[in-house]
Amino acid sequence: MRWGFIGIGRVTHRMVEAVRAAGHQVAWGAGRDPHKLAQWQQRFNVPNVSTDFREVIVSETVDAIYVALPPSLHATWAIAALEHGKRVLCEKALASDEAQANLILAAVLRTGIPLVDATAFPHHPRSDRKSTRLNSSHSSVSRMPSSA
């Protein structure tokens, strides 16, 4: 799978390693600061970079998007990626509020494309509450097994 990273902060450093360890490629990176973006590109040997997030999302050389931006930007870019047919891994918190989370959920249901949030503690009580709510509200949403 070919990944595009939107956001290049510290959290992405380990994710680059994880993506590659899984046998996947990091094809693109996008960030707001051109200087930091150039450093990130050189450090991780990523072939394509841009300060335009949309360029990564529409790229034919990207199969999945990793959204590693501030939570207030997650809904905008996760939904854009879904609408362009990309699978999405969204860093936590998934959304800034319930309204944004509902917009993301609507996009997942509309497109039928997987989105996973990067929950660090799948067995935390908060995660259990989230799972229970999803199970009762949206039976068509695919869920990760609880043992994952």
N, C-alpha and C positions, 0 to 999 in steps of 0.2 A: 504494500500500500504506500502511496506517495502522500506525504503530509505537508500541509501549509500551516505555519505557525503565525498567529496574529497576536502580537505582543512578544517581546524578547527579554523580559525581565529575568531575574534570578531563578524563578520557578521553572523556566524553560530549560535551564542547563541540564537538570536531571532528566527531563522529558526527552531531550534530544538523545541522550544515552539510552533511555528505555525504548524509544522508537527504533533505534538502530539495533539494539540487542534483540528485538523481536523480528528482525530481518526486514524492516521497513526502511523507507527513505524519508529524509527531510528535504523536500524539494524547494520550499519557499520559506522565507521569513519576512514578516512585516513589522515595522516599528515606527514610532513617531519621530525619533531623533536620528537623522542620517549618519552622524558620527558613531553613535552607539550601534546602529544597525551594521555599519561597515565592520566594526570590531567583532560583533557577534558572528557575522558572515565568515570572517577570517578564522575566528576561534573554532567554529564548528564546521567549517568547510561546506557551507550551504551554497548551492549553485545560483540561486535566484533570491533577490531581496527587493523590497519596495517600501516606500513610505505610504503607499496607497493600499489600504487593507482590501479594497474591492478587487484590485488587480490579482491578489492571491486567490480570492474566492472564485473568480471567474476563470482562472487558469485551467486549461485542459490537462495540465501536468500535475494536478492535485486531485486526490480522491477523498481526503478527509482534512478537516480543519481543527486545529487545537486553538481554542480561544483562551488566551492568557492575559487578558486586559483587566482593568478595574471592573468590579461587578456592575457598576452603573452602565457599562458598555456591552455587557454580555448579551442581553436580549437583542440589541440591534444587529450585532455581527453573527450571533448564532442563527438567528432567523434568516439573515441574508445568505449564509452558507447553506442552510437547509433548502432555501428557495432556489439555489443554484445546483441542487442535487448532491451536495457534499455531506458526508457523515460528519458529526461534530462531537468532539470531546471538549467540554466547557469546564474551565477551572472553577473552583468553589469561591464564593457562594454563587450558585447558579444565576440568581437574579437579585436585584436590589429590594424588590418587594413582591408581594403576591400577584399584583397586576402584571408585572413583567414576566413572572414565572408562568402565568396563564397564557400570555402571548407566545411564549416559547412552546408550551405544551400544544397550543392550537396549531402552531407551525409543524410540529412533529406529527400530529394527527392528520393534518392536511396533506403533508408531503409523503408520509409513510417512511421517512428516512430516520435512521437511528441517531439519537443524541444521548450521550452519557455525561453525567456530571462527575467531576473528579472528587468524589467524596472520600475523605481520608479515613473515616471511621465507619465502615458499613454496618457495624453492630452497635453503634451508639444509639441511645434512646431516640435522639432526634431523627436518625435514619429510619428507625422502626416506625415512627409516627409518619414520616414522609411516605414510606412504602405503603402503610395502611391506608393513607389518604388516597394515594394513586390507585391502589387496588380497588377501593370502594367507588371511586369516581369515574375511572376510565379503564374499563376492562379490556379495551383494545390496545392499550399501551404495553409494549414489551418490557419485561423487567428482568434484571439480572437475578439468577438464583441467589437465595440468601446465604449460601455457603461460599459465594465468590468473595 
